[in-house]
Amino acid sequence: MENKEIMTGQMLTRICEISRLKLNEKESESIKKDCNSILSYFSQIQKISQDKVSNTNHVFGSNVSDLRKDEVNSFQNVTDIRSQFAYVGPNGLMKAPKNL
């Protein structure tokens, strides 16, 4: 990989300000080095030719509608479903109970 500096010290300082991080000099240099390595790798990936690669629109191909029909089904026991929630607001907003 190239050793081109993409992430400058000034950029890292600004990122730290925005994210409220406080790094010492050693941490800054280490993170800057790692970021430059990652960004350099991304720039190499961008140079890869995609001329021979066909577009993938969907993992199932172009006939997704063949998998199933979209149908609206009504629930039989709406009140039972609502009783499962910790809170049901006047506008229909439902809040699930905590699981952890």
N, C-alpha and C positions, 0 to 999 in steps of 0.2 A: 504494500500500500504506500501511497505517496505520503510525504510528511508535510503537506501543504497545510498551513494554518488557516482553517475556516472559521473556527471559534476564537475570537480575539479576547484578550483580557478585559477589554472594555465591554464586550458583549456579555461575558460571564458576570461581570460586575452588575450590569443592568438586570440580568436574569435573577441574580441573587437578591437585588433590591425588590424586584417585583414579587418574588416568591418568599421574601422575608427570611432568606437564608444568611447565616453568618459563617463564612469559611475562613480558615486560616490560610496562610500562603501555601503550605504544603498541600492542603485539600484542594485549593484553587488550581494549582498546577496539575494535580492528578486528574481532576474533573475535566479541565481544559484539554488535557492529553487524550482522555477517553472520548470526549465529545468530538474532537478532531478526528480520531480514529473511526468513529461511527459515521460521521459526516463524509469522510473520505471514502468509506465503503459505499455509502449511498450514491456518491457521485460516480463511482465505478459502475454501479448497477444501472444508473441512468444512461450510461454509454452503450449498454448492450443493445444490439439491434433486435427489433421486434418485427422485422419485415416478414419473417417466415412463420410467425406465430399467429394462429387464427384467434379471433375474438371469442371470448366465452361470455355469453349473455346470461346463462343460467346453468347450474350444475345438472339440471334434468333435461337440458336441451330446449328446443323451441316449443315443445308441446306440453307445457305445464298444465294447461287446461284439461289435458287428458287424464291427469292424476285423480281429480275428483271434481264434482260440480260444487260451486259455491251456492249453498242454500241456507236460508235463514230458518232456524229452528226456534220455536218458542219454548220457554221453560214451563214446566207444569207447576212447580212449587216455588215461585219467586219469593214468597215470604219465608220459606225455609232457607233459601239461599241467603237472603238478607240477614237472617238470624245468626248466621255463621260469623258475621263481621262484628268487630268491637264497637263500631260507631257507624250509624247511617244518618247522614245529615238531611235537612229538609229539601235540599236540591238533588238528593239521590247519591251524593258522594259517600262511598263506603270505605272504611278504614279497617284493614285487616289487623288481627291481634298479633302481638309480638311473638315470634317463634323461638327466640333465643333466650 
